[in-house]
Structures are given as C-alpha cells and as structure tokens.
Amino acid sequence: MTLLVRPHAPDAAGTVLEVTPQSAGWDHVGFRVVNLAAGQSAGEAAGEREACLVVLTGRADITVGDETHRGLGGRASVFEDAAPAAVYVPAGQGWSVAAVGAVELAVCSAPGSGKGAARVIEPAKMSREVRGAGTNTRYVRHILPETEPADSLLVVEVITPGGHWSSYPPHKHDTATAGEETALEETYYHRLSPPQGFAFQRVYTDDRSLDETVCVQDGDVVMVPRGYHPVGAPHGYDLYYLNVMAGPTRQWIFRNDPAHDWIARKT
C-alpha cells in the first residue's frame, strides 16, 4: 500500500496535491493544496462536503455564499509562531478564494450535513499547546478542534523541532470503542525548514499487516488509514505538519502502542 502522496506542478486550478476518499480508499477525509499567485482564484461549487479552508501562507479574500471576508491571513511561513487564517464552510455552500499576494491554501474536507453556519475561525480561538518533554516536545495549534462546531472535520497544525519526535509515543485511532478509542482517518501534510530536509513517518498496525516507513520531503502528504503513526525530524530540520482527521464520530480518542506506552507514563 502506498501511503505517500507527492506534489506536482500546479494544474489549471493551482492544485499541487490532492487526496480524495476515492484515491485514498477510505470514506471521509479529503485534502488539497492550492498555490495561487497574486490575482489568481480558486473555488468549489456547493456540494455534500463541509470544508475548512486554511490560508497556510499569504493573504486572501475568501467568499462563502454571498459574504466576502477580505485580507485573511498574512503568514510568510508556516513556521511562524502565529495562527493561520481559516474559514469553515458547511456542506451545501460554495466558496472562492482570491489571492491578494502569493497564497498557499489547504482545503480540508469531509462529509457534512449542511446544518452549520459558515464562519471565519478567529485566531484567538486556535489554542496553542506545548506537548511532550525533552526531545519529544512539539508545538500544537488547534485550528478546528472538537470543541468548535463542525460535522466531521478535525484540523490541527504541529511544529516539531529538528531532532525531536512527534505523534509519539506511537498512537492510533482506528477502532470505535466507546470511551476508549475513535475511528478517524488522517492525512499529514509535511513542510520542512530548510526545505531541502527530510523526515520519517512510520505507519503500522498491531499485527503488522500494515507496516510502512516513509521518507517525507517538503510538501509531501502521508495518508494514515489505520495504525500507529509516529514522526521523527532529523537534527537541523524543523518539521511542520497539518493534520486533517474525520470519521463516524467527531472525537479524538487515541490509544498508545502498549509496547511504548511507558514513555508517556514516564513523561
């Protein structure tokens, strides 16, 4: 099974990378990265999927329905200690993004009911968390957590300093066990600083029916259909990733690999 998706030259819509439920062989998560030059635009007509539009870098005007939000964003790099701009789009509403300058846009999607309201996700609501200790320290920003309204989507970004581990101890969320674990598909969109760097991600199950270790480069996506999925960043290269999760239950409850759970108890 190939879990790695690499970017390509922009198509006519500016898309450089896309994961769909059909291409991934799963039911929920969709993910797309669009690169736009100043004055370019991208959008989608109303459909049956909700979306979280994340302006990773640059500044853009975002229209949902008949309402336009101007000048959203402003980060020059995903490695800035600043929240991104984000807009939630419920199912049944179309959207468009017009780039004010160069823009890197992430389009995160999942099945939706259409009951929610479109909104700008205020940066002040994107809580920042320092997780782990020592070389397991990483910096988490919750863009669309389960405490904020949506149908299926959960969206978070993480910066892992060079030489550190992330999504560690290895954990999984692929089984629906009430109060103990939820079943969530997930994508990792990786960026590296400096960009010529690399990182490693392993995806494996208890029975090792899936056991794949991937060398990721700047701009790659790793799909996690099931299993544990730790990430390691080599010395000298900071790692950013944007996580998109979705499943039947919109709650993130994970289980650590029992062989390595002692690490969490120790720290």
NORDA-V36940 format. One record per pair of residues at least 24 apart in sequence whose C-alpha atoms are under 6 Angstrom apart, sorted by the first residue. I is the first residue (numbers start at 1). J is the second residue. D is the distance in whole Angstrom. If there is no record, write none. Layout:
i:I j:J d:D
i:I j:J d:D
This chain:
i:3 j:222 d:5
i:3 j:223 d:5
i:4 j:221 d:6
i:4 j:222 d:5
i:5 j:220 d:6
i:5 j:221 d:5
i:6 j:220 d:5
i:28 j:110 d:5
i:28 j:246 d:6
i:29 j:109 d:6
i:29 j:110 d:5
i:29 j:246 d:6
i:30 j:108 d:6
i:30 j:109 d:5
i:31 j:107 d:6
i:31 j:108 d:5
i:32 j:106 d:6
i:32 j:107 d:5
i:33 j:105 d:6
i:33 j:106 d:5
i:34 j:104 d:6
i:34 j:105 d:5
i:35 j:103 d:6
i:35 j:104 d:5
i:36 j:102 d:6
i:36 j:103 d:5
i:37 j:102 d:4
i:38 j:99 d:5
i:38 j:100 d:5
i:38 j:101 d:4
i:38 j:102 d:5
i:39 j:99 d:5
i:40 j:98 d:6
i:40 j:99 d:6
i:41 j:97 d:5
i:41 j:98 d:4
i:42 j:96 d:6
i:42 j:97 d:5
i:43 j:95 d:5
i:43 j:96 d:4
i:44 j:94 d:6
i:44 j:95 d:6
i:45 j:94 d:4
i:46 j:92 d:5
i:46 j:93 d:4
i:46 j:94 d:4
i:47 j:91 d:6
i:47 j:92 d:5
i:48 j:91 d:5
i:48 j:92 d:6
i:49 j:91 d:5
i:49 j:110 d:5
i:49 j:111 d:4
i:49 j:112 d:5
i:50 j:89 d:6
i:50 j:90 d:4
i:50 j:91 d:4
i:50 j:109 d:6
i:50 j:110 d:6
i:50 j:112 d:5
i:51 j:88 d:6
i:51 j:89 d:5
i:51 j:108 d:5
i:51 j:109 d:4
i:52 j:87 d:6
i:52 j:88 d:5
i:52 j:108 d:5
i:53 j:86 d:5
i:53 j:87 d:5
i:53 j:106 d:6
i:53 j:107 d:5
i:54 j:85 d:6
i:54 j:86 d:4
i:54 j:105 d:6
i:54 j:106 d:5
i:55 j:84 d:6
i:55 j:85 d:5
i:55 j:105 d:5
i:56 j:84 d:6
i:56 j:104 d:5
i:56 j:105 d:6
i:57 j:103 d:6
i:57 j:104 d:5
i:58 j:102 d:6
i:58 j:103 d:4
i:59 j:100 d:6
i:60 j:98 d:5
i:60 j:99 d:4
i:60 j:100 d:5
i:61 j:97 d:6
i:61 j:98 d:5
i:62 j:96 d:6
i:62 j:97 d:5
i:63 j:95 d:5
i:63 j:96 d:5
i:64 j:95 d:4
i:65 j:94 d:6
i:83 j:123 d:6
i:86 j:121 d:5
i:87 j:119 d:6
i:87 j:120 d:4
i:87 j:121 d:5
i:88 j:118 d:5
i:88 j:119 d:5
i:89 j:118 d:5
i:90 j:114 d:5
i:90 j:116 d:6
i:90 j:118 d:6
i:112 j:151 d:5
i:135 j:164 d:5
i:136 j:164 d:5
i:136 j:165 d:5
i:152 j:246 d:5
i:152 j:250 d:5
i:153 j:245 d:6
i:153 j:246 d:5
i:154 j:244 d:6
i:154 j:245 d:5
i:155 j:243 d:6
i:155 j:244 d:5
i:156 j:242 d:6
i:156 j:243 d:5
i:157 j:241 d:6
i:157 j:242 d:4
i:157 j:243 d:6
i:158 j:240 d:6
i:158 j:241 d:5
i:159 j:239 d:6
i:159 j:240 d:4
i:160 j:238 d:6
i:160 j:239 d:5
i:161 j:238 d:5
i:162 j:233 d:5
i:162 j:234 d:5
i:162 j:235 d:5
i:162 j:236 d:5
i:162 j:237 d:5
i:162 j:238 d:4
i:163 j:233 d:5
i:163 j:234 d:5
i:163 j:235 d:4
i:164 j:233 d:6
i:165 j:231 d:6
i:165 j:232 d:5
i:166 j:231 d:5
i:167 j:230 d:5
i:168 j:230 d:5
i:170 j:228 d:5
i:170 j:229 d:6
i:170 j:230 d:5
i:170 j:256 d:6
i:170 j:257 d:6
i:171 j:228 d:5
i:171 j:255 d:5
i:171 j:256 d:4
i:171 j:257 d:6
i:172 j:227 d:5
i:172 j:228 d:4
i:172 j:254 d:5
i:172 j:255 d:5
i:173 j:254 d:5
i:174 j:226 d:5
i:181 j:253 d:5
i:181 j:254 d:5
i:182 j:253 d:5
i:183 j:247 d:6
i:184 j:245 d:6
i:184 j:246 d:5
i:184 j:247 d:4
i:185 j:225 d:5
i:185 j:245 d:5
i:185 j:246 d:6
i:186 j:224 d:5
i:186 j:244 d:5
i:186 j:245 d:4
i:187 j:222 d:6
i:187 j:223 d:5
i:187 j:224 d:6
i:187 j:243 d:6
i:187 j:244 d:5
i:188 j:221 d:5
i:188 j:222 d:5
i:188 j:241 d:6
i:188 j:242 d:6
i:188 j:243 d:5
i:189 j:220 d:6
i:189 j:221 d:4
i:189 j:241 d:5
i:189 j:242 d:5
i:190 j:219 d:5
i:190 j:220 d:5
i:190 j:240 d:6
i:190 j:241 d:4
i:191 j:218 d:5
i:191 j:219 d:5
i:191 j:239 d:6
i:191 j:240 d:5
i:192 j:218 d:5
i:192 j:238 d:6
i:192 j:239 d:5
i:193 j:237 d:5
i:193 j:238 d:5
i:197 j:237 d:6
i:199 j:232 d:6
i:199 j:233 d:5
i:200 j:231 d:6
i:200 j:232 d:5
i:201 j:230 d:6
i:201 j:231 d:4
i:202 j:229 d:5
i:202 j:230 d:6
i:203 j:228 d:5
i:203 j:229 d:4
i:204 j:228 d:5
